[in-house]
Amino acid sequence: MRIGIIGPSKNEIMSFIEKLSDKEVSSFAMLDFYRGSYNSIDVVALYSGVCKVNASIATQILIDRFNVTHMIVVGVAGGIDRRLNIGDTIISTELAYHDVDDGILTEYHPWMKNIYFNADSYLINLCRKIQSSKLVTQNIYFGRIVTGEAFISDFGRGHIINKYNPLCVDMESASIAHVCYVNNIPFLAIRTISDTENESGTEVFEKNCVSASINSINVLEKILEII
């Protein structure tokens, strides 16, 4: 088993990378890949850069160059479901794009039956064990994540809720799931809420990015300790 771990930004992943033992760094496509071990699990981790294309580049390199067997993305997300508070962690069950026409996925490669990518059931079940055993202190929710390269306005929020009814929105997870789908690689997204409808804006995001990311990394570390 070798797990690829992606954080979109340095703030979202570097505190985990610093804990890896026996680190080796390789560079491809202007990205630095850190291979090492955590709890004797072989991992390759990096920060990919934000948005879909950057995340997709990193994902395919992890598969082609490092032969990862599983893929996990960690980081922050904007809360859509009104139950969510800053610091709550979302575990993906299924993922979709909110800014890609449905037919792109169903009428062209990869000719999907619907627009949703499923997260890996084994990794989801590990997170359920973490939740039930109270191995982390934050609230954990399981559900749908949608991805797009836009900051969500009130109008956009209504459209996303009506069509997708997700728990949260981010800028990378569905694209990573897309690459994993066509390569048959098990995938999971772990995203912690950094901003909500009531607490939004650049200042809120910047204030909460590091602390929210730590919550996602805590879940990741527990996975690696029980997998």
Backbone as CSV, one residue per row, in Angstrom:
resi,resn,N_x,N_y,N_z,CA_x,CA_y,CA_z,C_x,C_y,C_z
1,MET,0.842,-1.201,0.000,0.000,0.000,0.000,0.871,1.243,0.000
2,ARG,0.559,2.157,-0.879,1.221,3.458,-0.913,0.145,4.512,-1.136
3,ILE,0.049,5.468,-0.236,-1.048,6.423,-0.262,-0.548,7.781,-0.747
4,GLY,-1.186,8.311,-1.774,-0.938,9.660,-2.235,-1.807,10.631,-1.462
5,ILE,-1.204,11.708,-0.973,-1.914,12.672,-0.134,-1.685,14.069,-0.701
6,ILE,-2.781,14.743,-1.020,-2.715,16.051,-1.648,-3.343,17.098,-0.736
7,GLY,-2.664,18.208,-0.562,-3.243,19.406,0.020,-3.127,20.513,-1.013
8,PRO,-4.168,21.276,-1.266,-4.077,22.308,-2.300,-3.016,23.368,-2.016
9,SER,-2.892,23.783,-0.773,-1.937,24.836,-0.425,-0.987,24.350,0.661
10,LYS,0.090,25.081,0.832,1.078,24.735,1.851,0.444,24.687,3.229
11,ASN,-0.423,25.640,3.531,-1.070,25.686,4.842,-1.928,24.463,5.111
12,GLU,-2.401,23.820,4.053,-3.330,22.704,4.212,-2.653,21.346,4.360
13,ILE,-1.340,21.243,4.175,-0.692,19.942,4.179,0.683,19.927,4.844
14,MET,1.358,21.060,4.929,2.764,21.043,5.315,2.979,20.542,6.735
15,SER,2.048,20.778,7.635,2.228,20.294,9.004,2.234,18.773,9.053
16,PHE,1.554,18.126,8.094,1.622,16.668,7.993,2.945,16.232,7.369
17,ILE,3.335,16.885,6.288,4.585,16.519,5.618,5.763,16.590,6.588
18,GLU,5.752,17.564,7.479,6.842,17.722,8.441,6.959,16.537,9.397
19,LYS,5.901,15.748,9.538,5.913,14.597,10.445,6.393,13.323,9.771
20,LEU,6.593,13.330,8.457,7.024,12.121,7.768,8.455,11.770,8.130
21,SER,8.702,10.503,8.258,10.064,10.036,8.502,10.682,9.544,7.204
22,ASP,12.011,9.584,7.145,12.764,9.117,5.977,12.299,9.792,4.684
23,LYS,12.124,11.103,4.746,11.610,11.838,3.589,12.615,11.910,2.446
24,GLU,12.095,11.741,1.239,12.836,12.001,0.015,11.982,12.926,-0.844
25,VAL,12.610,13.898,-1.485,11.871,14.872,-2.276,12.218,14.689,-3.753
26,SER,11.176,14.610,-4.583,11.335,14.552,-6.037,10.490,15.656,-6.650
27,SER,10.954,16.198,-7.769,10.238,17.292,-8.420,9.812,16.893,-9.825
28,PHE,8.544,17.093,-10.118,7.985,16.873,-11.444,6.960,17.974,-11.709
29,ALA,6.944,18.489,-12.921,5.953,19.494,-13.333,5.899,20.669,-12.363
30,MET,7.075,21.084,-11.873,7.197,22.230,-10.976,6.539,21.987,-9.612
31,LEU,6.368,20.715,-9.242,5.799,20.345,-7.953,6.803,19.490,-7.183
32,ASP,6.844,19.655,-5.864,7.713,18.858,-5.005,6.896,17.758,-4.328
33,PHE,7.330,16.509,-4.516,6.661,15.346,-3.966,7.508,14.780,-2.823
34,TYR,6.902,14.658,-1.649,7.601,14.199,-0.456,7.202,12.749,-0.176
35,ARG,8.132,11.848,-0.420,7.880,10.440,-0.111,8.511,10.107,1.227
36,GLY,7.753,9.440,2.084,8.236,9.048,3.393,7.268,8.070,4.017
37,SER,7.301,7.976,5.329,6.397,7.063,6.016,5.767,7.751,7.215
38,TYR,4.547,7.320,7.504,3.837,7.761,8.700,3.226,6.519,9.323
39,ASN,3.608,6.222,10.555,3.145,5.010,11.219,3.429,3.771,10.361
40,SER,4.590,3.774,9.721,5.061,2.675,8.860,4.261,2.531,7.572
41,ILE,3.384,3.479,7.273,2.648,3.475,6.012,3.416,4.310,4.998
42,ASP,3.632,3.777,3.820,4.333,4.468,2.740,3.417,5.528,2.146
43,VAL,3.843,6.792,2.175,3.017,7.870,1.636,3.860,8.773,0.737
44,VAL,3.175,9.431,-0.190,3.759,10.489,-1.000,2.813,11.676,-0.909
45,ALA,3.305,12.792,-0.407,2.452,13.946,-0.131,3.003,15.194,-0.813
46,LEU,2.096,16.123,-1.095,2.502,17.392,-1.691,1.410,18.415,-1.559
47,TYR,1.768,19.685,-1.763,0.752,20.698,-2.012,0.776,20.989,-3.502
48,SER,-0.411,20.894,-4.105,-0.550,20.843,-5.558,-0.736,22.207,-6.203
49,GLY,-1.126,23.192,-5.409,-1.658,24.422,-5.980,-3.167,24.304,-6.059
50,VAL,-3.858,25.421,-5.914,-5.314,25.388,-5.860,-5.911,25.215,-7.249
51,CYS,-7.148,24.783,-7.281,-8.006,24.635,-8.452,-7.806,23.306,-9.178
52,LYS,-8.720,23.052,-10.100,-8.898,21.716,-10.657,-7.703,21.218,-11.459
53,VAL,-7.165,22.032,-12.333,-6.092,21.554,-13.202,-4.849,21.219,-12.384
54,ASN,-4.462,22.088,-11.474,-3.295,21.814,-10.641,-3.460,20.521,-9.852
55,ALA,-4.633,20.326,-9.269,-4.884,19.108,-8.509,-4.846,17.875,-9.409
56,SER,-5.354,18.000,-10.616,-5.361,16.877,-11.554,-3.948,16.505,-11.988
57,ILE,-3.118,17.511,-12.253,-1.719,17.256,-12.618,-1.033,16.457,-11.506
58,ALA,-1.193,16.919,-10.283,-0.556,16.243,-9.150,-1.052,14.812,-9.008
59,THR,-2.346,14.612,-9.189,-2.925,13.283,-9.026,-2.375,12.300,-10.048
60,GLN,-2.306,12.716,-11.305,-1.818,11.799,-12.330,-0.336,11.481,-12.136
61,ILE,0.440,12.453,-11.682,1.852,12.186,-11.411,1.993,11.198,-10.252
62,LEU,1.202,11.355,-9.207,1.246,10.410,-8.096,0.954,8.987,-8.568
63,ILE,0.038,8.861,-9.506,-0.312,7.537,-10.026,0.778,7.000,-10.947
64,ASP,1.256,7.824,-11.871,2.198,7.356,-12.890,3.619,7.208,-12.370
65,ARG,4.064,8.175,-11.580,5.460,8.193,-11.146,5.694,7.449,-9.833
66,PHE,4.671,7.437,-8.975,4.863,6.874,-7.642,4.014,5.628,-7.380
67,ASN,3.182,5.258,-8.334,2.391,4.028,-8.227,1.582,3.958,-6.928
68,VAL,0.950,5.065,-6.570,0.140,5.045,-5.355,-1.048,4.110,-5.550
69,THR,-1.477,3.506,-4.453,-2.606,2.581,-4.500,-3.902,3.216,-4.008
70,HIS,-3.785,4.300,-3.246,-4.936,5.013,-2.701,-4.631,6.506,-2.744
71,MET,-5.689,7.323,-2.781,-5.510,8.772,-2.856,-6.428,9.460,-1.843
72,ILE,-5.853,10.407,-1.119,-6.622,11.201,-0.156,-6.272,12.669,-0.353
73,VAL,-7.295,13.514,-0.388,-7.072,14.957,-0.390,-7.562,15.515,0.933
74,VAL,-6.763,16.411,1.514,-7.135,17.071,2.762,-7.126,18.579,2.539
75,GLY,-7.840,19.274,3.405,-7.846,20.732,3.302,-9.143,21.328,3.790
76,VAL,-9.435,22.509,3.298,-10.592,23.261,3.779,-11.673,23.319,2.708
77,ALA,-12.851,23.755,3.142,-13.996,23.876,2.234,-14.943,24.929,2.778
78,GLY,-15.805,25.409,1.900,-16.849,26.337,2.302,-18.125,25.575,2.640
79,GLY,-18.702,25.867,3.794,-19.909,25.168,4.208,-21.128,25.607,3.411
80,ILE,-21.898,24.644,2.938,-23.156,24.903,2.247,-24.339,24.510,3.124
81,ASP,-24.294,23.326,3.680,-25.342,22.878,4.586,-25.334,23.764,5.831
82,ARG,-26.512,24.255,6.209,-26.587,25.229,7.297,-26.347,24.616,8.670
83,ARG,-26.278,23.288,8.763,-25.944,22.655,10.043,-24.476,22.843,10.397
84,LEU,-23.657,23.129,9.403,-22.214,23.087,9.593,-21.686,24.350,10.253
85,ASN,-20.663,24.143,11.082,-19.945,25.242,11.705,-18.477,25.182,11.310
86,ILE,-17.798,26.291,11.434,-16.361,26.325,11.161,-15.658,25.318,12.074
87,GLY,-14.811,24.496,11.457,-14.110,23.454,12.196,-14.697,22.074,12.046
88,ASP,-15.944,21.967,11.559,-16.528,20.655,11.289,-15.833,20.021,10.086
89,THR,-15.691,18.706,10.115,-14.986,17.997,9.052,-15.965,17.172,8.223
90,ILE,-15.805,17.259,6.904,-16.650,16.536,5.957,-15.857,15.397,5.337
91,ILE,-16.440,14.202,5.347,-15.886,13.046,4.660,-16.731,12.804,3.412
92,SER,-16.096,12.778,2.252,-16.838,12.623,1.002,-17.440,11.228,0.896
93,THR,-18.707,11.168,0.470,-19.299,9.908,0.026,-19.426,9.900,-1.491
94,GLU,-19.734,11.056,-2.057,-19.741,11.221,-3.509,-19.396,12.665,-3.838
95,LEU,-18.914,12.874,-5.075,-18.405,14.186,-5.466,-18.842,14.512,-6.871
96,ALA,-18.994,15.819,-7.134,-19.377,16.275,-8.474,-18.819,17.668,-8.708
97,TYR,-18.780,18.065,-9.978,-18.467,19.449,-10.344,-19.752,20.259,-10.332
98,HIS,-19.685,21.497,-9.844,-20.841,22.384,-9.968,-20.673,23.385,-11.104
99,ASP,-19.524,23.334,-11.799,-19.297,24.286,-12.885,-18.922,23.584,-14.195
100,VAL,-19.306,22.302,-14.332,-19.077,21.550,-15.567,-20.412,21.009,-16.039
101,ASP,-20.712,21.173,-17.316,-21.972,20.674,-17.866,-22.056,19.158,-17.684
102,ASP,-23.227,18.673,-17.312,-23.401,17.249,-17.026,-22.973,16.367,-18.194
103,GLY,-23.281,16.805,-19.419,-22.999,15.987,-20.587,-21.523,15.759,-20.844
104,ILE,-20.672,16.631,-20.304,-19.227,16.442,-20.480,-18.785,15.104,-19.903
105,LEU,-19.413,14.701,-18.807,-19.040,13.453,-18.146,-19.817,12.248,-18.655
106,THR,-21.049,12.461,-19.070,-21.901,11.332,-19.444,-21.906,11.043,-20.943
107,GLU,-21.649,12.059,-21.770,-21.679,11.859,-23.218,-20.293,11.734,-23.828
108,TYR,-19.294,12.075,-23.068,-17.897,11.983,-23.504,-17.108,11.224,-22.437
109,HIS,-15.832,10.979,-22.729,-14.978,10.311,-21.748,-15.074,10.996,-20.395
110,PRO,-15.338,10.247,-19.319,-15.306,8.784,-19.173,-16.662,8.096,-19.272
111,TRP,-17.646,8.704,-19.941,-18.938,8.080,-20.230,-19.593,7.527,-18.971
112,MET,-19.727,8.383,-17.984,-20.306,7.977,-16.709,-21.819,7.838,-16.805
113,LYS,-22.395,7.038,-15.927,-23.849,6.865,-15.887,-24.531,8.073,-15.265
114,ASN,-23.810,8.775,-14.398,-24.311,10.019,-13.811,-23.116,10.917,-13.521
115,ILE,-23.337,12.039,-12.869,-22.268,13.036,-12.709,-21.469,12.862,-11.423
116,TYR,-21.776,11.828,-10.643,-21.164,11.701,-9.321,-20.058,10.647,-9.292
117,PHE,-18.927,11.033,-8.712,-17.831,10.113,-8.429,-18.003,9.598,-6.996
118,ASN,-17.908,8.298,-6.815,-18.057,7.713,-5.480,-16.719,7.648,-4.771
119,ALA,-16.707,8.020,-3.500,-15.517,7.829,-2.680,-15.406,6.361,-2.292
120,ASP,-14.225,5.965,-1.855,-13.948,4.574,-1.554,-14.631,4.142,-0.255
121,SER,-15.368,3.040,-0.310,-16.150,2.598,0.848,-15.261,2.164,2.011
122,TYR,-14.123,1.562,1.727,-13.216,1.134,2.797,-12.680,2.335,3.571
123,LEU,-12.243,3.368,2.857,-11.733,4.564,3.521,-12.846,5.289,4.272
124,ILE,-14.042,5.301,3.708,-15.182,5.899,4.409,-15.438,5.168,5.716
125,ASN,-15.407,3.836,5.676,-15.681,3.056,6.886,-14.623,3.277,7.961
126,LEU,-13.366,3.488,7.547,-12.347,3.833,8.531,-12.703,5.142,9.231
127,CYS,-13.203,6.098,8.467,-13.597,7.382,9.064,-14.800,7.216,9.992
128,ARG,-15.694,6.308,9.660,-16.822,6.045,10.561,-16.337,5.456,11.881
129,LYS,-15.317,4.618,11.825,-14.733,4.082,13.053,-14.096,5.191,13.877
130,ILE,-13.415,6.103,13.188,-12.806,7.244,13.877,-13.870,8.086,14.557
131,GLN,-14.970,8.302,13.864,-16.064,9.085,14.434,-16.679,8.375,15.641
132,SER,-17.011,7.102,15.494,-17.694,6.382,16.568,-16.799,6.184,17.787
133,SER,-15.491,6.072,17.543,-14.547,5.892,18.644,-14.114,7.210,19.266
134,LYS,-14.576,8.324,18.684,-14.253,9.663,19.178,-12.745,9.880,19.256
135,LEU,-12.065,9.480,18.173,-10.613,9.635,18.119,-10.191,11.058,17.764
136,VAL,-11.130,11.865,17.288,-10.895,13.289,17.068,-11.999,14.061,17.763
137,THR,-11.741,15.335,18.024,-12.681,16.104,18.841,-13.732,16.845,18.035
138,GLN,-13.471,17.128,16.751,-14.430,17.905,15.971,-15.598,17.046,15.501
139,ASN,-16.678,17.714,15.102,-17.803,17.022,14.481,-17.400,16.510,13.103
140,ILE,-17.845,15.303,12.760,-17.588,14.720,11.453,-18.919,14.427,10.782
141,TYR,-19.043,14.844,9.517,-20.229,14.584,8.713,-19.816,13.836,7.450
142,PHE,-20.717,12.998,6.962,-20.480,12.230,5.747,-21.491,12.658,4.692
143,GLY,-21.003,12.938,3.472,-21.940,13.339,2.440,-21.259,13.848,1.192
144,ARG,-22.024,14.597,0.419,-21.624,15.039,-0.916,-20.792,16.314,-0.855
145,ILE,-19.739,16.336,-1.661,-18.906,17.517,-1.864,-18.977,17.896,-3.336
146,VAL,-19.111,19.177,-3.626,-19.058,19.628,-5.012,-17.901,20.608,-5.192
147,THR,-17.385,20.633,-6.413,-16.155,21.355,-6.724,-16.372,22.326,-7.868
148,GLY,-15.784,23.503,-7.757,-15.810,24.470,-8.843,-14.873,25.616,-8.538
149,GLU,-14.504,26.313,-9.580,-13.504,27.377,-9.427,-14.173,28.734,-9.321
150,ALA,-14.959,28.886,-8.258,-15.631,30.162,-8.030,-15.895,30.321,-6.549
151,PHE,-15.778,31.556,-6.062,-16.245,31.847,-4.729,-17.762,31.999,-4.802
152,ILE,-18.459,31.408,-3.840,-19.895,31.240,-3.948,-20.639,32.474,-3.445
153,SER,-21.442,33.072,-4.328,-22.310,34.184,-3.962,-23.654,33.640,-3.493
154,ASP,-24.530,34.538,-3.050,-25.852,34.096,-2.621,-26.598,33.400,-3.756
155,PHE,-26.519,33.941,-4.968,-27.192,33.328,-6.118,-26.590,31.959,-6.409
156,GLY,-25.276,31.898,-6.417,-24.616,30.623,-6.692,-24.929,29.587,-5.634
157,ARG,-25.024,30.006,-4.393,-25.347,29.089,-3.302,-26.719,28.453,-3.526
158,GLY,-27.701,29.265,-3.905,-29.043,28.733,-4.140,-29.067,27.707,-5.259
159,HIS,-28.366,27.997,-6.350,-28.293,27.058,-7.477,-27.637,25.754,-7.051
160,ILE,-26.543,25.837,-6.307,-25.826,24.636,-5.874,-26.700,23.799,-4.946
161,ILE,-27.383,24.441,-4.022,-28.258,23.703,-3.110,-29.380,23.022,-3.887
162,ASN,-30.004,23.731,-4.812,-31.140,23.175,-5.547,-30.749,21.997,-6.428
163,LYS,-29.568,22.072,-7.043,-29.186,21.007,-7.971,-28.442,19.871,-7.292
164,TYR,-27.567,20.183,-6.323,-26.675,19.162,-5.764,-26.925,18.851,-4.290
165,ASN,-27.427,19.806,-3.540,-27.649,19.653,-2.103,-26.422,19.068,-1.398
166,PRO,-25.257,19.703,-1.537,-24.038,19.167,-0.924,-23.863,19.665,0.504
167,LEU,-22.930,19.037,1.197,-22.537,19.561,2.491,-21.616,20.766,2.341
168,CYS,-20.703,20.697,1.376,-19.725,21.771,1.239,-19.232,21.868,-0.197
169,VAL,-18.454,22.909,-0.446,-17.917,23.165,-1.780,-16.430,23.471,-1.661
170,ASP,-15.649,22.983,-2.640,-14.229,23.295,-2.684,-13.801,23.477,-4.132
171,MET,-12.484,23.581,-4.366,-11.987,23.853,-5.711,-11.155,22.719,-6.307
172,GLU,-11.082,21.570,-5.615,-10.194,20.511,-6.114,-10.753,19.095,-6.064
173,SER,-11.556,18.756,-5.079,-11.812,17.350,-4.767,-12.400,16.549,-5.918
174,ALA,-13.390,17.086,-6.631,-14.002,16.321,-7.723,-13.006,16.050,-8.840
175,SER,-12.098,16.981,-9.086,-11.114,16.753,-10.147,-10.153,15.642,-9.770
176,ILE,-9.782,15.549,-8.515,-8.930,14.446,-8.053,-9.703,13.136,-8.145
177,ALA,-10.973,13.162,-7.729,-11.817,11.966,-7.841,-11.962,11.529,-9.296
178,HIS,-12.053,12.493,-10.204,-12.172,12.222,-11.643,-10.947,11.451,-12.149
179,VAL,-9.764,11.941,-11.814,-8.529,11.272,-12.238,-8.437,9.879,-11.612
180,CYS,-8.810,9.762,-10.358,-8.776,8.458,-9.698,-9.779,7.499,-10.332
181,TYR,-10.921,8.004,-10.731,-11.951,7.163,-11.358,-11.429,6.517,-12.636
182,VAL,-10.805,7.298,-13.499,-10.351,6.738,-14.773,-9.125,5.852,-14.605
183,ASN,-8.441,5.967,-13.469,-7.279,5.121,-13.180,-7.601,3.992,-12.207
184,ASN,-8.839,3.918,-11.761,-9.289,2.869,-10.836,-8.488,2.894,-9.529
185,ILE,-8.343,4.088,-8.965,-7.633,4.286,-7.706,-8.640,4.681,-6.619
186,PRO,-8.687,3.970,-5.497,-9.593,4.355,-4.402,-9.276,5.766,-3.905
187,PHE,-10.336,6.533,-3.619,-10.184,7.962,-3.320,-11.049,8.363,-2.140
188,LEU,-10.555,9.377,-1.400,-11.332,9.981,-0.323,-10.956,11.447,-0.189
189,ALA,-11.942,12.292,0.093,-11.703,13.694,0.430,-12.045,13.934,1.894
190,ILE,-11.155,14.639,2.575,-11.359,15.046,3.969,-11.246,16.566,4.000
191,ARG,-12.365,17.233,4.195,-12.384,18.691,4.119,-13.023,19.283,5.364
192,THR,-12.381,20.279,5.914,-12.904,20.938,7.110,-13.377,22.344,6.767
193,ILE,-14.483,22.729,7.376,-15.141,23.989,7.046,-14.330,25.177,7.570
194,SER,-13.980,26.078,6.647,-13.245,27.290,7.000,-14.119,28.533,6.957
195,ASP,-15.251,28.432,6.255,-16.164,29.578,6.158,-17.562,29.065,5.856
196,THR,-18.555,29.851,6.200,-19.950,29.472,6.032,-20.732,30.636,5.436
197,GLU,-22.017,30.407,5.235,-22.870,31.485,4.727,-22.869,32.679,5.673
198,ASN,-22.879,32.415,6.967,-22.941,33.495,7.950,-21.576,34.088,8.281
199,GLU,-20.527,33.317,8.070,-19.161,33.785,8.324,-18.356,33.543,7.060
200,SER,-18.288,34.552,6.214,-17.666,34.382,4.901,-16.736,35.540,4.590
201,GLY,-16.032,35.413,3.463,-15.121,36.454,3.026,-13.671,36.030,3.172
202,THR,-12.807,36.777,2.507,-11.382,36.449,2.490,-10.776,36.456,3.881
203,GLU,-11.146,37.426,4.701,-10.571,37.513,6.044,-10.946,36.299,6.881
204,VAL,-12.191,35.842,6.763,-12.633,34.666,7.514,-11.869,33.433,7.060
205,PHE,-11.741,33.275,5.733,-11.001,32.137,5.192,-9.559,32.131,5.703
206,GLU,-8.888,33.271,5.593,-7.489,33.335,6.005,-7.336,33.109,7.506
207,LYS,-8.281,33.577,8.277,-8.235,33.393,9.724,-8.344,31.923,10.106
208,ASN,-9.170,31.166,9.376,-9.493,29.800,9.778,-8.778,28.721,8.987
209,CYS,-8.051,29.079,7.941,-7.475,28.070,7.046,-6.562,27.095,7.782
210,VAL,-5.647,27.600,8.579,-4.673,26.722,9.238,-5.350,25.830,10.264
211,SER,-6.173,26.396,11.132,-6.815,25.594,12.173,-7.777,24.574,11.582
212,ALA,-8.516,24.951,10.531,-9.418,23.999,9.883,-8.628,22.875,9.222
213,SER,-7.517,23.213,8.597,-6.684,22.198,7.954,-6.144,21.194,8.963
214,ILE,-5.813,21.658,10.155,-5.328,20.754,11.198,-6.384,19.706,11.533
215,ASN,-7.661,20.102,11.545,-8.724,19.131,11.802,-8.760,18.051,10.726
216,SER,-8.581,18.453,9.457,-8.543,17.462,8.373,-7.333,16.549,8.530
217,ILE,-6.194,17.112,8.852,-4.980,16.314,9.024,-5.115,15.357,10.202
218,ASN,-5.801,15.770,11.260,-6.017,14.868,12.389,-6.763,13.609,11.963
219,VAL,-7.772,13.775,11.112,-8.505,12.604,10.616,-7.604,11.757,9.734
220,LEU,-6.844,12.404,8.860,-5.896,11.674,8.008,-4.945,10.837,8.846
221,GLU,-4.382,11.421,9.876,-3.418,10.702,10.709,-4.059,9.513,11.411
222,LYS,-5.303,9.663,11.835,-5.992,8.542,12.466,-6.224,7.420,11.455
223,ILE,-6.547,7.767,10.211,-6.676,6.743,9.175,-5.389,5.955,9.050
224,LEU,-4.267,6.669,8.974,-2.981,6.011,8.797,-2.576,5.193,10.016
225,GLU,-3.164,5.486,11.152,-2.853,4.727,12.361,-3.691,3.462,12.498
226,ILE,-4.839,3.388,11.793,-5.701,2.212,11.943,-5.870,1.426,10.648
227,ILE,-5.350,1.926,9.539,-5.584,1.291,8.246,-4.936,-0.102,8.185
